[in-house]
């Protein structure tokens, strides 16, 4: 599992004068960074960030996942155990599933901004594409190549270039996402990804079989 640093940094290239301008005129080492603490101090309204939810609102079991799009363990979970979890418990109304992004780096932040670009209706489908393609886009090269691969995923999901540009250039949203993440992680004591909160109790990553036992215990079955 990847450990979360005391201060998580995310790129302010998206948050300082326009993503493409910063990308074209600055080497990757010159990217300014914004810490989560700085994002919090900016007095941003984190209530504007939409919770991404699947399953019945009144499901007896609530699972919150904290994950990073650049975390291989998170990709493994989503490409395997999550699909079984969705079929057996989310789609059957037994589990309400909430997904919350963790930002280890600017690439995870950009992936999140692409995933959220078309709203909740497409979020989980785009997330699936991001996780399935993680080995390719995370190793595409420098920042320009990586964001180009993420844009390809967005277009594959039906988002046009103008909308993708608007999402990636939204500096206030980038900073607000970082502040939102930090608030959630501090409140829930998140130290690694993927991490889970099952009916209020923190749970580390585990196999689907172990998750199934845990959920069934919560259901009393």
N, C-alpha and C positions, 0 to 999 in steps of 0.2 A: 504494500500500500504506500501511497505517497503521503508524506507528512506535510501539514500545513504550517507555513512559517508564521511567526508572531505577527508580522505585518505582511499582508498579501498585496503585491503590487500589480497594477493593471495598466495597460498603455494609455497614456493621455494623448497619443497621436490622434486617437479617435475623438478626443475630448478637448483639443486645443487647435482650433482653426481649420478643421477639416481633415479627414483621414487621408484622402488622395494627395493633397498638397504636402502633408508631412511625409508621406511614403515616397513621393517622387523627389523631394528635395533634401532628404535626410538619410544618412546611412543608418542601418538598424541599431548600431551602438549609440547613436545620437538621439534615439527616441526618448522624449521626456516620460517619466513615470509618475503615476499618482498612487499614493498609498491609500489603503482603505480608511485609515485614520483621517487623511486629508479629505477624502470624499465625504466622510461623516461631518467634518467641520464646515463643509460647504453649505450646510443647511438645506439639503436636498429632500424632496418629498418622496420617501420610499413607498408610500402607500399607493403611488401610481404604478408600481410594478405588479403585474398580474400573476397570481399563483397559477401554475400550470397543473391541472388536475384531470385525472381519469377515474371513472367509476362513479358509483352512486353516492350522492351527497350524504345520505343517511346510512351508509355501509357501517356494519358493526366494528370493523377494523380499519384504522387509518394508518397508512404507512407514508412517511416522508423520506424521500431519498435525497441525500446531498452527494452530488457527483460533478466531476470535471470532464469536459469534452476531450481534454488531452490526457486523461488518465486511462492507461491500458486496462486496469482492473475494472473500471467503470464500463468500458467498452465490452469486456468479457461478460459482465453481468447483463448488460442490455441486449447483447447478441444471443444470449442463452437463457439464463434463469428468468429474466424479466418477461420474455415471451411466454414462458410457462405460467408465470405468476399472473400475467394478464388474462390468459385463456381460462385458468382454473378459478381465479378469485376476483379479478377486477371486472371482467366482462359478465360475471355471474352476480354482481351486486354485493359481494361479501367484503371487498376491500375498496376503500377510497385511497387513491395513490396520488401523492403530491411530489412533484419533481422540483428541486431547487438547485440552481447552478452554483458551483464553486469556481473561483477564478484564481488558478495558480499563476497564470501568465496572460499576456495580451491575446494569444491565439485562442485560448478558451473563451475569453471575453468576446472576440470577434465571432466565434462559432455561435455563442449565445445570441448575439445580436442578429445573426442570420436566422437562427432557429425561431426567434421571436418576431421576425420581420413581418410575417403574414398573419400574426395573431394566434390565439389558442387553437383554432381549428386545424392548423397545419403544424403546430409546434412539435407534437410527438412524432409525426411522420418525418419531418425534417431532422429531428434528433436521431431517429433510426438511421437515416442516410449518413449523418455525421459520424455516428459510432461505427457503422459498417465500413465507412471509408477512412477511418482514423489512421490506419497504417500508411495510407497514401498521402492524404492532405497534410498531416503533421510532418512528413518528411519531404515535402515538395521543394524545399529550398529555403530562401529567405522570406521576409515578411510579404513581399510583393507576390511571390509564387504561392505562398500559403493562402493569402486572402483571395487570390484568383481561383484556387481550388474550392474554397468555401463559397465563392460566388457561383461557381458551376453547380454546386449542390443546391444553392438557392434557386437557380434557374431551372434545374431539374424538377424542383418542387412547384414550379409555375410562377415564380416571382420574377418580374422583369428587371432590367438593369437599373432603371430610374429608381424603382422602389428599393432595390438593394443599396444603391448609392446613398439614398436618403437615410436608410437604417444605419449604415456603417459610418456616416458622417454626423450622426446625432450625438454630439459630445455630452450634452446634459444627460441623456439616457445612459451613456456609458458610465459616467460618474455615479448616477443614481443606482445602477445595477451593482456597482462595487459596494456602495454604502449599504444597499439592501442585503447583499450577501453577508457583509460583516456583521450586521445586526443579527441575522439569523444564526450565523455560526457561533457568535459569542453567546447568544441565548441558549442554544442547544448543546454547547460544548463540543463542537465538531473539530476533530483533530486529524482525520484521515478521510480519504474517499476510496470507494463509496462507503458512506455511513447511513444508517437508517434510524428513524424514530418510529417505533411500533406502539401505537396507543400510549404515547408519552414516554416510552422507555427506549433509551439509545441501544442500538444493536449494530455490531460490526458486520462487515461483508461475510457471507456464508453461502453454502450450496443451496440449490433450490429445495432439496429434500429437507434440509434444516429449516429453511424458511417456511415450508409447508407445515412442518410440525409446530412451529411457533404460531402460525396463523390459526391452525386448527385448535390449538390450545386456547387462543384468544376467543375463538368461536364457541368453545365448549364442546367440540365434537370429537 
